[in-house]
Amino acid sequence: MNPSAPGQGLLSQGVGPARLARSPLAIGTPVPCAPSRGLPGLLWQIAILLWLAAGAVAVPAQDLVEIGARLQPAEGAVPGQRIRLEVTVATPRWFTAGTRIKLPEVPGLILMQNQDFAANATERRGGESWTVQRWSLDVFATRAGAITIPPLQVSVAVSQSATQTLNTTLQTQPLTVTTSIPPELETIDSWVASPSVSLSQSVEGDTDTYPGAAISRKITVKAADVMAMLLPRIETGDPPLLQSYPEPPVLRNRSNRGTLSATRSDRTTWIASTPGSSEIPGVTVHWWNTETKQLKTLSTEAIGISIGGQPPELPASPRDRMELAVTAAAVLGLVLLMAACWRLGLPQRIAALWRWALGHCRRSWAVLTGAVLPEQLNPGGSSGPGRRGH
C-alpha cells in the first residue's frame, strides 16, 4: 500500500517518539528503594518527595496521543464488498476511559461499527512502551466510483500525569474509497461480493395437489463479510394457476471477533386455484468471489405443480374419532342396561304397573263425571254418563 496515495496513508497527530516530552514517571523512573542503613531518615523523605513531584509533571497535550487511519483494501474492490477502515490510537501513557468514534453519513457508503471493542496492544517506539488501540470499522460502497470519507471524530481520555487526565477529540485525515465494476458484472443488476456464499431451498406441501391446497418454499442465502441488507431480494413471480403470498424477509447479521456473516430467508406460499399444470421457477444468485475475482452463479431447481380436480378425502380428525367413540360407548351402555332389565323381569313389572295406573285413572274419571246421588234419591237430577244428551 502506498502511504502517499490519497486516503490510504496513516495520519499522525502529535509528534513522533523523539519529540515527545515525558515526565520521569511516564518513562518509568525507578522507585526509590528502601533506605540503606547509612542513609539518614531525612534524606530518605526528601527523595520520596522529589520522586512524587517528578511524577506530577504533566506531559504536553500535543505530545500525548496520536491517531491514524487507513483502508483495507485500498483499491480493487467492487460495490458491495467489505472494506475495513482501521483507526489506530496510540499513547505513551495509558487510556483512562473508553474511546468513542463518531461516524459521518456519506451518500453512497454504508459505515458501520460492528465491533464493540478495540484490539489492544503495546509497541516499543524509541525504546519506550506505547499503548495502542486498533478499531476496525466496516465500509460498503453502494455505487462505483471515488467517494470521500470526511474526517472521523474520535474522543479519547489518557493520563497526562499521576493526577491529571486529558480528554480530547481527535480527527483522522479524509480517506477516499474507490470501487469499480469489472466487465463480468456490467450486465448484472445485483450480486453478492463475498469470499463465501451459499444458496438453499426447502419446500413444504405436496406438488401433486388440488384446488385450495397450499405449497410453501423457503429460500435462504448465507454469505460472509457482508451485511444482510446487501443480500439480493428474491423475486417470486406469478406462476399460472397459483396465487402467491410472500412473507416479509428475515435478515440476520452476526459479528464475532472480526468475522462478519449474514443470512437472508424469503418464504412464499402459493394457493392452487384451478386444475392444471404449473411451475414455480427457480432462483438465481450471482456471486462475485472477492478472493478469486471470479463470477459464479448459484441457482435452485424449479418446482413442478400438478393440480387435480377434486380434493382427496380427508381422514377423520382426532375430535371426530373421539365423538364417534363416545357415541358408540353410549349405545352399547343402553343396550346392556336394557338386557339387564329384561333378565330381572322389570318389563313385566312395568307393564303391570302401567295397567294398574290406567285402570285407576279410568275409575277416577268415572267418579268425577258420574251422578252425584243415586237415581232412586234424585231421579234425573244429575246427568250421569248414560244421561248426556237427554
C-alpha positions in Angstrom: 0.0 0.0 0.0 1.4 3.4 -1.0 1.3 5.8 2.0 1.4 8.8 -0.2 -1.8 7.8 -2.1 -4.9 9.8 -1.2 -7.0 8.2 1.5 -4.5 5.3 2.0 -1.8 6.6 4.4 -1.6 6.7 8.1 -2.1 10.2 9.6 -0.4 11.0 12.9 -1.5 13.9 15.0 1.1 15.0 17.6 4.8 14.4 17.3 7.0 11.3 16.8 8.5 9.5 19.7 11.7 11.5 19.5 9.8 14.8 20.2 7.5 13.5 22.9 8.2 15.2 26.3 7.9 12.7 29.1 7.8 13.1 32.8 10.1 10.9 34.9 7.1 8.9 35.9 5.9 8.5 32.3 9.2 6.9 31.2 9.4 4.6 34.2 11.6 6.5 36.7 12.8 3.8 39.2 11.0 3.9 42.5 13.5 4.7 45.4 14.4 1.6 47.2 14.3 1.1 50.9 16.8 3.4 52.7 20.2 1.9 53.4 21.5 1.6 56.9 23.8 4.6 56.3 21.2 6.9 54.8 19.6 9.3 57.3 15.8 9.3 57.5 15.6 13.0 56.5 17.4 12.3 53.2 15.0 9.4 52.5 12.0 11.6 53.0 13.4 14.2 50.6 14.0 11.5 48.0 10.4 10.4 48.3 9.1 13.9 47.9 11.3 14.5 44.8 10.0 11.3 43.2 6.4 12.2 43.8 7.0 15.7 42.4 8.5 14.3 39.3 5.5 12.1 38.7 3.2 15.0 38.9 4.8 16.8 36.0 2.2 16.9 33.1 3.1 15.9 29.6 2.2 18.4 26.9 -1.2 17.6 25.3 0.2 17.8 21.8 2.8 15.1 22.6 0.4 12.8 24.5 -1.6 10.9 21.9 -1.6 10.3 18.1 -4.2 8.9 15.7 -4.1 7.3 12.2 -6.5 5.7 9.7 -6.2 3.5 6.6 -8.4 1.4 4.3 -8.0 -2.3 3.6 -8.2 -3.0 0.7 -7.5 0.5 -0.6 -8.2 -0.4 -4.2 -9.6 -3.2 -6.4 -12.9 -3.6 -4.5 -16.4 -3.8 -6.2 -19.6 -2.2 -4.9 -21.0 -4.2 -2.0 -17.6 -5.6 -1.0 -16.5 -5.2 2.6 -13.7 -2.7 3.1 -12.1 -2.3 6.5 -11.4 1.1 7.9 -8.7 0.7 10.6 -8.4 3.5 13.1 -5.3 3.5 15.4 -5.0 5.5 18.6 -1.7 5.4 20.5 -0.3 7.0 23.6 2.9 6.7 25.7 0.8 6.7 28.8 -2.4 4.8 29.3 -6.1 5.2 28.5 -8.3 6.3 31.4 -11.8 5.9 29.7 -13.5 4.4 26.7 -12.8 5.6 23.2 -15.7 6.8 21.1 -15.9 7.2 17.4 -18.5 9.3 15.7 -19.3 8.0 12.2 -20.4 10.5 9.5 -23.2 10.0 7.0 -21.7 9.7 3.5 -24.0 9.3 0.4 -23.1 6.1 -1.5 -21.4 4.5 1.5 -22.5 2.4 4.5 -20.3 2.9 7.5 -20.8 0.6 10.5 -19.0 -0.2 13.7 -19.8 -3.9 14.1 -17.2 -4.4 16.9 -17.7 -3.1 20.4 -14.1 -3.4 21.5 -10.7 -2.5 20.0 -7.7 -4.7 19.6 -5.3 -3.6 22.4 -1.5 -3.9 22.1 1.8 -2.4 23.2 4.6 -1.3 21.0 8.2 -0.2 21.5 8.9 3.2 20.0 12.2 4.8 20.6 12.9 2.4 23.4 9.7 3.3 25.2 6.4 1.4 25.6 3.3 2.7 23.9 -0.3 1.6 24.4 -2.2 1.1 21.1 -5.9 0.7 20.3 -6.9 -0.5 16.8 -10.5 -0.1 15.9 -12.0 -1.8 12.8 -14.9 -0.2 11.0 -16.8 -1.7 8.0 -17.4 0.3 4.8 -19.6 -0.8 2.0 -19.9 1.2 -1.3 -23.4 1.1 -2.9 -22.1 2.5 -6.2 -19.0 2.6 -8.2 -16.5 5.5 -8.3 -14.5 7.5 -5.8 -16.2 8.6 -2.6 -14.5 10.6 0.1 -14.9 9.8 3.8 -14.7 13.1 5.8 -12.5 13.1 9.0 -13.8 10.9 11.8 -14.3 12.4 15.2 -12.6 10.2 17.9 -12.9 11.1 21.6 -10.2 9.7 23.9 -9.1 10.1 27.5 -5.5 9.5 28.5 -3.4 10.1 31.6 -1.5 13.4 31.5 0.1 13.0 34.9 -0.3 11.0 38.0 -3.2 13.2 39.0 -4.5 14.6 35.7 -6.5 13.2 32.7 -6.6 14.7 29.2 -10.0 14.4 27.5 -9.7 15.4 23.8 -11.3 14.8 20.4 -9.0 13.8 17.5 -9.7 13.7 13.8 -8.4 11.4 11.1 -7.5 12.6 7.7 -10.0 12.3 4.9 -10.0 8.9 3.1 -11.1 8.1 -0.4 -13.0 4.8 -1.2 -12.6 3.8 -4.8 -14.6 0.9 -6.3 -15.1 -0.2 -9.9 -17.3 -2.7 -11.8 -15.4 -5.4 -13.7 -16.6 -6.5 -17.1 -18.2 -9.7 -15.7 -20.6 -7.6 -13.7 -21.5 -4.9 -16.2 -24.6 -6.7 -17.4 -25.8 -7.9 -14.0 -28.3 -5.9 -11.8 -27.3 -7.4 -8.4 -24.6 -9.6 -7.0 -23.1 -10.7 -3.6 -19.5 -9.7 -3.1 -18.1 -12.2 -0.6 -15.5 -14.9 -0.2 -18.2 -17.4 0.6 -21.9 -17.7 -0.4 -24.4 -20.5 -0.2 -28.0 -20.8 -1.6 -30.6 -23.4 -0.4 -34.3 -24.0 -0.8 -36.9 -26.1 1.2 -40.4 -27.0 0.1 -43.4 -27.7 2.3 -46.6 -29.3 0.7 -47.4 -31.8 -2.0 -46.6 -30.9 -5.6 -49.4 -33.3 -6.7 -52.2 -31.2 -5.2 -55.8 -29.9 -5.7 -57.6 -26.5 -5.8 -57.4 -24.8 -2.5 -54.2 -26.5 -1.3 -51.1 -24.7 -0.3 -47.4 -25.2 -1.0 -44.6 -23.1 0.5 -41.0 -22.5 -0.5 -38.2 -21.0 1.7 -35.1 -19.6 0.0 -32.0 -19.0 2.3 -28.9 -17.1 1.2 -25.8 -17.1 3.5 -22.7 -15.0 2.9 -19.5 -14.0 4.8 -18.1 -10.4 5.0 -21.3 -8.8 4.0 -24.4 -7.3 5.7 -27.8 -8.9 5.3 -29.3 -5.6 3.9 -26.9 -6.1 0.9 -28.1 -9.6 0.0 -30.3 -9.7 -3.1 -34.1 -9.7 -2.9 -35.7 -13.0 -4.1 -38.3 -12.5 -6.8 -41.2 -15.0 -6.6 -43.1 -14.2 -9.8 -46.7 -15.1 -10.6 -46.9 -18.7 -11.8 -50.1 -19.6 -13.7 -52.9 -21.3 -11.7 -51.4 -20.2 -8.4 -51.9 -17.3 -6.1 -48.7 -16.1 -4.3 -48.5 -14.8 -0.8 -44.9 -13.7 0.0 -43.9 -13.1 3.7 -41.5 -10.4 4.8 -37.9 -11.4 4.6 -35.9 -12.4 7.7 -32.5 -10.7 7.9 -29.8 -11.8 10.4 -26.3 -10.4 11.0 -23.6 -11.9 13.1 -20.2 -10.4 14.1 -17.6 -12.3 16.1 -14.0 -11.2 16.6 -13.7 -9.5 13.3 -15.7 -12.1 11.3 -18.9 -11.0 9.7 -21.7 -13.2 8.3 -25.2 -12.5 7.1 -28.4 -14.6 6.3 -31.5 -13.7 4.4 -34.6 -16.0 4.3 -37.6 -15.5 2.0 -40.7 -17.6 2.3 -43.6 -17.6 -0.2 -46.8 -19.6 -0.1 -48.8 -20.4 -3.2 -52.5 -21.5 -3.2 -53.7 -23.7 -6.1 -56.7 -22.1 -7.8 -57.5 -24.0 -11.0 -56.9 -27.6 -12.1 -53.9 -28.0 -14.5 -50.1 -27.9 -14.5 -47.9 -25.1 -13.3 -44.3 -24.4 -12.4 -42.6 -22.3 -9.7 -39.4 -21.0 -11.3 -36.0 -21.5 -9.6 -33.9 -18.7 -8.1 -30.6 -17.4 -9.3 -28.0 -15.6 -7.2 -24.8 -14.0 -8.8 -21.8 -14.4 -6.6 -18.6 -12.3 -7.0 -15.8 -14.2 -5.3 -13.7 -11.5 -3.7 -10.8 -13.9 -3.2 -10.5 -15.3 -6.7 -12.1 -12.3 -8.5 -14.4 -14.6 -10.4 -18.1 -14.6 -11.0 -20.2 -17.7 -10.1 -23.9 -18.4 -10.5 -25.9 -20.2 -7.8 -29.4 -21.5 -8.6 -32.2 -23.7 -7.3 -34.4 -26.1 -9.2 -37.8 -25.3 -10.5 -40.8 -26.8 -8.7 -43.4 -28.5 -11.0 -47.0 -28.4 -9.7 -49.9 -30.7 -10.8 -53.4 -29.6 -9.7 -56.2 -32.2 -9.8 -59.9 -31.7 -10.0 -61.2 -33.0 -6.6 -59.6 -32.8 -3.2 -58.8 -36.1 -1.6 -60.9 -37.5 1.2 -59.6 -36.1 4.5 -59.0 -38.6 7.3 -61.1 -38.3 10.4 -59.7 -35.7 12.8 -58.9 -36.7 16.4 -62.0 -34.8 17.5 -64.2 -36.7 15.1 -62.8 -40.0 16.3 -63.4 -39.0 19.9 -67.0 -38.2 19.2 -67.6 -41.5 17.4 -66.1 -43.4 20.3 -68.3 -41.6 22.9 -71.5 -42.3 20.8 -70.6 -46.0 20.4 -70.0 -46.3 24.1 -73.3 -44.7 25.0 -75.3 -47.0 22.6 -73.5 -50.1 24.0 -74.3 -49.0 27.6 -78.0 -48.5 26.8 -78.2 -52.0 25.2 -76.5 -53.6 28.2 -78.9 -51.7 30.5 -82.0 -53.0 28.6 -80.7 -56.5 28.7 -80.1 -56.4 32.4 -83.7 -55.1 33.0 -85.2 -57.9 30.9 -83.3 -60.6 32.9 -84.6 -59.1 36.1 -88.2 -59.2 34.9 -88.5 -55.4 35.0 -90.6 -55.2 31.8 -93.4 -57.3 33.2 -93.5 -55.3 36.4 -93.5 -52.1 34.4 -96.4 -53.4 32.2 -98.5 -54.5 35.3 -97.8 -51.1 37.0 -98.9 -49.4 33.8 -102.2 -51.4 33.6 -103.0 -50.6 37.3 -102.3 -46.9 36.8 -104.5 -46.8 33.6 -107.4 -48.6 35.4 -107.1 -46.3 38.4 -107.3 -43.3 36.1 -110.5 -44.6 34.4 -112.2 -45.2 37.7 -111.4 -41.8 38.9 -112.7 -40.2 35.7 -116.0 -42.2 36.0 -116.4 -40.9 39.6 -115.9 -37.3 38.6 -118.3 -37.3 35.6 -121.0 -39.7 37.1 -124.2 -39.0 39.1 -123.6 -37.2 42.4 -126.7 -39.1 44.1 -128.2 -42.4 43.3 -131.0 -42.4 40.8 -133.5 -43.6 43.4 -132.8 -40.5 45.6 -132.6 -37.9 42.9 -134.2 -39.1 39.7 -133.0 -37.1 36.7 -131.2 -34.7 39.0 -127.7 -35.4 37.7 -126.6 -36.2 34.3 -124.6 -39.4 34.6 -122.6 -40.9 31.9 -125.7 -42.5 30.4 -127.9 -39.4 30.6 -125.9 -37.0 28.5 -127.9 -35.5 25.7 -131.3 -36.1 27.4 
